[in-house]
Amino acid sequence: MGTSTTSPGRPIKVGAINDLTGPMSFMGIADANVARMVVDDINAAGGLLGQPIELHIEDSETTEEAAEAAAAKLVQDVQVDVIFGGILSSTRQAIKAAAVTEGRTLYVYPEQYEGQECDPLIFCTGPVPAQQVDPLIPWLIETTGAKRFALPSADYIWPRIMNEKVRQIVTAAGGEIVEEDYYPLDHTDYGDAIEKIMSGGAEVVFNTIVPPAVVPFFQQLHDAGFGRRGGHLVCTYFDENCLNLVPAEQVEGLYSCLDYYRDAQDPFSRELLDRYDSRYPGGAMFTGGGACSGMYRGMRLWEAAVREAGSLEQGEVIDALDHAKIAVGPGGPAEMVPGQHHVRMNMFIGQVQGGAVGTIKQLGVIDPDEQTVPAASLARV
């Protein structure tokens, strides 16, 4: 692997696939903004390997079909060097089908998710269960004394695998799962689910229902009096953008666990947020739950890998990305855990208090504890 920088002699092409429309657009628009900001920053500082970066953004429309078509376009027509993006795990799988399985192109997935992605061409820069569920649940049980958990869930890969981990950790901490149910992503009537929660004595609702269906769920849970009777609500992805979805009183006291909240006090995080807010004022805020932090982190780690490799040759970039580090980032520094293609980083517990999401506990640096990508598979890259 070379360390000298050699110009590729052409613009570097970066693809971003974001939910610019559809139910997740309140997060996806912010992710696209982050991609634009990072690329502009790199180009303003002289580009990469002596060349400017061309950013090609495609709308995944919050559908698997659009995401797969966008990935195919970026790989086949644009011929990008790398793809970033995706929020829902079903979107990641659609992008993977076209970009990785078919297109053999490097893909960086920035969102918190269920873990277990293990492919030589995929790197994940958001939190995984070992960084969210493992620290949050024992802390919650110890802090609140609540041990009876209900798991109302959307019916797709992220909740199903997350709930396996939740069940393990709750049981190990002396708690129990009293309810686990799955509903279509567009479900609206949660009367049966909430009846089970209220009659079954659940003390904690660990929610993995996602937008837009989470809006009626939170309302119906609130109206049923779950919070008034002392129940605790947990939603690991919930961030400041999510507060725009529901009346604040419906989620007062909700706990989440992410790699970044907007009240981060380190100087870099504050400066980055100020720049983002001045450039992109409005509703699409820079947040952790919607992958903005993972998007920024992923693009900067990829940049560091390209600089180390001194090349855009994919195998060399992957070798460098496997151990890439950034000294500053949203929420703090970050580094790839060699062999795992996931990131070691700071984690935080947040809570909705007085209509705002704020950090209530700094967990420090936590490893992703994901499986190792088989070294032999790298030969296929």
C-alpha positions as CSV (number, residue, x, y, z in Angstrom):
1,M,0.0,0.0,0.0
2,G,1.5,3.3,-1.1
3,T,1.6,6.4,1.1
4,S,2.5,8.8,-1.6
5,T,-0.3,10.7,-3.1
6,T,-0.9,10.2,-6.8
7,S,-3.5,12.0,-8.7
8,P,-6.1,9.7,-10.3
9,G,-6.3,12.2,-13.2
10,R,-10.1,12.5,-13.0
11,P,-12.7,13.8,-10.7
12,I,-13.4,11.5,-7.8
13,K,-17.1,10.5,-7.8
14,V,-19.0,10.0,-4.6
15,G,-22.5,8.7,-4.5
16,A,-25.0,9.5,-1.8
17,I,-28.4,7.7,-1.6
18,N,-30.8,9.6,0.7
19,D,-34.5,9.5,1.5
20,L,-35.2,13.0,0.1
21,T,-38.9,12.1,-0.2
22,G,-41.2,9.6,1.7
23,P,-41.7,9.0,5.4
24,M,-38.0,9.2,6.3
25,S,-37.3,12.4,4.4
26,F,-37.2,14.4,7.6
27,M,-33.9,12.5,8.3
28,G,-32.8,11.9,4.7
29,I,-32.7,15.5,3.7
30,A,-30.4,16.3,6.6
31,D,-28.1,13.4,5.5
32,A,-27.8,14.8,2.0
33,N,-27.0,18.2,3.5
34,V,-24.2,16.6,5.5
35,A,-22.8,15.0,2.3
36,R,-22.8,18.3,0.5
37,M,-21.1,20.1,3.4
38,V,-18.3,17.5,3.8
39,V,-17.6,17.4,0.0
40,D,-17.6,21.2,-0.2
41,D,-15.2,21.3,2.8
42,I,-12.8,18.8,1.2
43,N,-12.9,20.6,-2.1
44,A,-12.4,24.0,-0.5
45,A,-9.2,22.6,1.1
46,G,-7.8,21.4,-2.3
47,G,-9.8,18.3,-3.0
48,L,-8.6,14.7,-2.6
49,L,-5.4,13.3,-4.3
50,G,-5.2,16.6,-6.1
51,Q,-8.7,16.2,-7.7
52,P,-12.1,17.7,-6.8
53,I,-14.8,15.4,-5.6
54,E,-18.0,15.2,-7.6
55,L,-21.0,14.5,-5.4
56,H,-23.9,12.6,-7.0
57,I,-27.1,12.5,-4.8
58,E,-30.0,10.1,-5.5
59,D,-33.4,10.0,-3.8
60,S,-34.2,6.6,-2.4
61,E,-37.8,7.8,-1.7
62,T,-38.0,5.6,1.4
63,T,-38.7,2.6,-0.8
64,E,-36.6,-0.4,-1.4
65,E,-37.2,-0.2,-5.2
66,A,-36.0,3.3,-5.5
67,A,-33.0,2.7,-3.3
68,E,-31.9,-0.3,-5.4
69,A,-32.5,1.6,-8.7
70,A,-30.4,4.6,-7.3
71,A,-27.6,2.3,-6.4
72,A,-27.6,0.6,-9.8
73,K,-27.5,4.1,-11.5
74,L,-24.6,5.3,-9.4
75,V,-22.6,2.1,-10.0
76,Q,-23.4,1.5,-13.7
77,D,-24.0,4.9,-15.2
78,V,-22.1,7.3,-12.9
79,Q,-19.4,4.8,-11.9
80,V,-18.8,6.2,-8.5
81,D,-15.9,5.3,-6.3
82,V,-17.9,4.9,-3.1
83,I,-21.6,5.0,-2.0
84,F,-22.9,6.5,1.3
85,G,-26.4,6.4,2.6
86,G,-29.5,4.6,3.7
87,I,-31.5,4.8,7.0
88,L,-33.8,1.9,7.2
89,S,-32.1,-1.5,7.2
90,S,-34.4,-2.6,4.4
91,T,-33.0,0.4,2.4
92,R,-29.4,-0.8,3.2
93,Q,-30.3,-4.3,1.9
94,A,-31.7,-2.8,-1.3
95,I,-28.5,-0.7,-1.8
96,K,-26.4,-3.7,-1.0
97,A,-28.1,-5.8,-3.6
98,A,-27.3,-3.4,-6.5
99,A,-24.1,-1.7,-5.3
100,V,-22.2,-4.5,-3.5
101,T,-23.6,-7.9,-4.6
102,E,-24.0,-6.9,-8.2
103,G,-21.8,-3.8,-8.6
104,R,-18.8,-4.8,-6.3
105,T,-18.6,-1.2,-5.1
106,L,-17.5,0.1,-1.7
107,Y,-20.6,1.0,0.4
108,V,-20.6,3.0,3.7
109,Y,-23.8,2.7,5.8
110,P,-24.1,5.5,8.3
111,E,-27.2,4.7,10.4
112,Q,-27.6,3.0,13.8
113,Y,-28.9,-0.4,13.2
114,E,-29.2,-4.1,14.3
115,G,-25.6,-5.0,13.5
116,Q,-24.4,-8.3,11.9
117,E,-23.6,-6.8,8.5
118,C,-20.4,-8.6,7.5
119,D,-19.1,-8.0,4.0
120,P,-15.7,-6.9,2.8
121,L,-17.2,-4.1,0.7
122,I,-19.4,-2.7,3.5
123,F,-18.4,-0.4,6.4
124,C,-20.9,0.8,9.0
125,T,-20.4,4.0,10.9
126,G,-23.4,4.2,13.2
127,P,-24.0,2.5,16.5
128,V,-24.9,-1.2,16.9
129,P,-26.6,-3.1,19.7
130,A,-23.4,-3.6,21.8
131,Q,-23.2,0.3,21.8
132,Q,-26.9,1.0,22.5
133,V,-28.7,-2.0,24.0
134,D,-25.8,-3.4,26.1
135,P,-25.2,-0.2,28.1
136,L,-28.7,1.3,28.1
137,I,-30.8,-1.6,29.5
138,P,-28.8,-2.5,32.6
139,W,-28.5,1.2,33.4
140,L,-32.2,1.7,33.0
141,I,-33.1,-1.3,35.2
142,E,-30.7,-0.2,37.9
143,T,-31.8,3.5,37.7
144,T,-35.6,3.0,37.6
145,G,-36.1,-0.5,39.1
146,A,-38.3,-1.3,36.1
147,K,-37.9,-4.9,34.9
148,R,-41.0,-5.8,32.8
149,F,-40.5,-4.9,29.2
150,A,-42.9,-4.8,26.2
151,L,-41.4,-4.8,22.7
152,P,-43.9,-3.2,20.2
153,S,-42.1,-3.5,16.8
154,A,-42.2,-2.8,13.1
155,D,-42.0,-6.0,11.1
156,Y,-38.6,-5.9,9.4
157,I,-35.0,-6.9,10.0
158,W,-33.9,-4.1,12.4
159,P,-36.5,-4.7,15.1
160,R,-36.4,-8.5,14.9
161,I,-32.6,-8.7,15.4
162,M,-32.6,-5.8,17.9
163,N,-35.3,-7.6,20.0
164,E,-33.2,-10.7,20.2
165,K,-30.4,-8.7,21.8
166,V,-32.9,-6.8,24.0
167,R,-34.3,-10.1,25.3
168,Q,-30.8,-11.4,26.1
169,I,-29.8,-8.3,28.0
170,V,-33.1,-7.8,29.8
171,T,-33.0,-11.5,31.0
172,A,-29.4,-11.3,32.0
173,A,-30.2,-8.2,34.1
174,G,-33.0,-9.9,35.9
175,G,-35.9,-8.5,33.9
176,E,-38.5,-10.2,31.7
177,I,-40.2,-9.6,28.3
178,V,-43.9,-9.6,28.8
179,E,-44.9,-8.7,25.3
180,E,-43.3,-8.8,21.8
181,D,-45.5,-8.0,18.8
182,Y,-44.8,-7.0,15.2
183,Y,-46.8,-4.7,12.9
184,P,-46.6,-3.5,9.3
185,L,-44.6,-0.4,8.7
186,D,-47.7,1.6,7.8
187,H,-49.8,0.3,10.7
188,T,-52.0,2.9,12.5
189,D,-54.3,1.2,15.0
190,Y,-52.4,0.0,18.0
191,G,-55.4,-0.6,20.3
192,D,-54.6,-4.3,20.8
193,A,-50.9,-3.7,21.4
194,I,-51.6,-1.0,24.0
195,E,-54.2,-3.1,25.7
196,K,-51.6,-5.8,26.1
197,I,-49.1,-3.3,27.4
198,M,-51.5,-1.8,29.9
199,S,-53.0,-5.1,31.1
200,G,-49.8,-7.1,31.1
201,G,-48.1,-4.8,33.6
202,A,-45.3,-3.6,31.3
203,E,-43.1,-1.1,33.1
204,V,-40.9,-0.3,30.0
205,V,-41.9,0.0,26.4
206,F,-38.9,-0.6,24.2
207,N,-40.2,0.8,20.9
208,T,-38.9,-0.2,17.5
209,I,-41.9,1.0,15.5
210,V,-40.6,3.6,13.0
211,P,-42.0,6.7,11.2
212,P,-44.7,7.3,10.1
213,A,-46.3,4.5,12.2
214,V,-44.6,5.6,15.4
215,V,-46.8,8.8,15.4
216,P,-50.1,7.1,16.1
217,F,-48.4,4.6,18.4
218,F,-46.9,7.2,20.6
219,Q,-50.3,9.1,20.7
220,Q,-52.3,6.0,21.6
221,L,-49.8,4.9,24.2
222,H,-49.9,8.4,25.8
223,D,-53.7,8.6,25.7
224,A,-53.9,5.2,27.4
225,G,-52.0,6.6,30.4
226,F,-48.8,4.6,30.2
227,G,-46.7,7.5,31.2
228,R,-49.1,8.7,33.8
229,R,-48.9,5.4,35.6
230,G,-45.1,5.6,35.8
231,G,-44.2,3.7,32.6
232,H,-40.9,4.3,30.9
233,L,-40.6,4.7,27.2
234,V,-37.4,3.8,25.3
235,C,-36.6,4.4,21.6
236,T,-32.9,4.1,20.8
237,Y,-33.1,6.1,17.5
238,F,-35.1,9.0,19.0
239,D,-33.4,12.3,18.4
240,E,-34.1,16.0,18.1
241,N,-35.6,15.7,14.6
242,C,-38.1,13.1,15.9
243,L,-39.5,15.7,18.3
244,N,-41.0,17.4,15.3
245,L,-43.2,14.3,14.7
246,V,-45.2,14.3,17.9
247,P,-46.4,16.6,20.6
248,A,-43.6,16.8,23.2
249,E,-45.8,15.7,26.1
250,Q,-46.4,12.3,24.4
251,V,-42.7,11.5,24.7
252,E,-41.8,13.3,27.9
253,G,-39.2,11.2,29.8
254,L,-38.4,9.0,26.7
255,Y,-34.9,7.5,26.8
256,S,-32.6,7.0,23.8
257,C,-29.0,6.0,23.3
258,L,-26.9,7.5,20.4
259,D,-23.5,8.5,19.3
260,Y,-24.3,12.2,19.2
261,Y,-26.9,14.7,20.6
262,R,-27.0,18.4,19.6
263,D,-26.1,19.5,23.2
264,A,-22.6,17.9,22.8
265,Q,-20.1,20.3,24.4
266,D,-16.8,19.4,22.8
267,P,-15.5,22.3,20.7
268,F,-15.5,20.5,17.4
269,S,-19.1,19.3,17.7
270,R,-20.3,22.8,18.6
271,E,-18.4,24.4,15.7
272,L,-19.7,21.7,13.3
273,L,-23.3,22.2,14.4
274,D,-23.0,26.0,14.2
275,R,-21.8,25.7,10.6
276,Y,-24.5,23.2,9.7
277,D,-27.3,25.3,11.2
278,S,-26.2,28.5,9.5
279,R,-26.0,26.8,6.1
280,Y,-29.1,24.7,6.4
281,P,-31.6,26.5,8.7
282,G,-35.0,24.8,9.2
283,G,-36.4,21.5,10.1
284,A,-33.8,19.1,8.7
285,M,-31.5,19.3,11.7
286,F,-28.1,17.6,12.1
287,T,-28.8,14.8,14.5
288,G,-27.6,11.3,15.5
289,G,-30.6,9.1,15.2
290,G,-31.1,9.9,11.5
291,A,-27.5,9.1,10.5
292,C,-26.1,12.7,10.1
293,S,-23.3,11.9,12.6
294,G,-22.6,8.6,10.9
295,M,-22.6,10.2,7.5
296,Y,-20.1,12.8,8.6
297,R,-17.9,10.2,10.3
298,G,-18.1,7.8,7.4
299,M,-17.1,10.4,4.8
300,R,-14.2,11.6,6.9
301,L,-13.0,8.1,7.6
302,W,-13.2,7.3,3.9
303,E,-11.3,10.5,3.1
304,A,-8.6,9.5,5.6
305,A,-8.3,6.0,4.0
306,V,-8.0,7.4,0.5
307,R,-5.2,9.8,1.6
308,E,-3.4,7.0,3.3
309,A,-3.7,4.7,0.3
310,G,-2.7,7.5,-2.0
311,S,-5.0,5.9,-4.5
312,L,-8.6,5.2,-5.4
313,E,-7.9,1.5,-6.1
314,Q,-10.7,-0.1,-4.1
315,G,-8.7,-2.8,-2.4
316,E,-6.1,-0.3,-1.2
317,V,-8.8,2.0,0.1
318,I,-10.5,-0.9,1.9
319,D,-7.2,-1.9,3.5
320,A,-6.7,1.6,4.8
321,L,-10.3,2.1,5.8
322,D,-10.1,-1.0,8.0
323,H,-8.0,0.9,10.5
324,A,-8.9,4.5,9.7
325,K,-9.3,7.1,12.4
326,I,-10.5,10.7,12.8
327,A,-9.3,12.8,15.7
328,V,-12.5,14.9,15.8
329,G,-16.0,14.3,14.8
330,P,-19.6,14.8,16.0
331,G,-19.6,13.4,19.6
332,G,-15.9,12.9,19.6
333,P,-13.1,11.0,17.8
334,A,-13.8,7.7,16.1
335,E,-11.9,4.8,14.6
336,M,-12.6,1.6,12.7
337,V,-12.1,-1.6,14.7
338,P,-9.7,-3.5,12.5
339,G,-11.4,-6.5,10.9
340,Q,-14.9,-5.6,12.1
341,H,-15.8,-2.8,9.6
342,H,-17.6,-1.0,12.5
343,V,-16.6,2.0,14.6
344,R,-15.4,2.4,18.1
345,M,-16.8,5.7,19.4
346,N,-18.3,7.7,22.2
347,M,-21.9,6.9,23.2
348,F,-24.5,8.8,25.2
349,I,-27.8,8.2,26.9
350,G,-30.4,10.9,26.1
351,Q,-33.8,11.8,27.5
352,V,-36.7,14.0,26.5
353,Q,-37.0,16.6,29.3
354,G,-39.2,19.6,29.1
355,G,-39.8,19.1,25.4
356,A,-36.2,18.8,24.4
357,V,-33.8,15.9,24.0
358,G,-30.6,16.2,26.1
359,T,-27.7,14.1,27.1
360,I,-28.1,12.7,30.6
361,K,-25.2,10.3,30.7
362,Q,-21.9,10.1,28.9
363,L,-21.0,6.4,28.4
364,G,-17.5,7.0,27.1
365,V,-15.9,5.0,24.3
366,I,-17.7,1.7,23.4
367,D,-16.6,-1.0,21.0
368,P,-19.0,-2.3,18.4
369,D,-18.2,-5.9,19.3
370,E,-19.2,-7.1,15.8
371,Q,-17.9,-10.2,14.0
372,T,-14.7,-10.1,12.0
373,V,-15.0,-9.9,8.2
374,P,-13.3,-13.1,7.0
375,A,-9.8,-12.2,5.6
376,A,-10.1,-14.7,2.8
377,S,-13.2,-12.9,1.5
378,L,-11.1,-9.8,0.9
379,A,-9.6,-11.5,-2.1
380,R,-12.9,-11.1,-3.9
381,V,-12.8,-7.3,-3.6
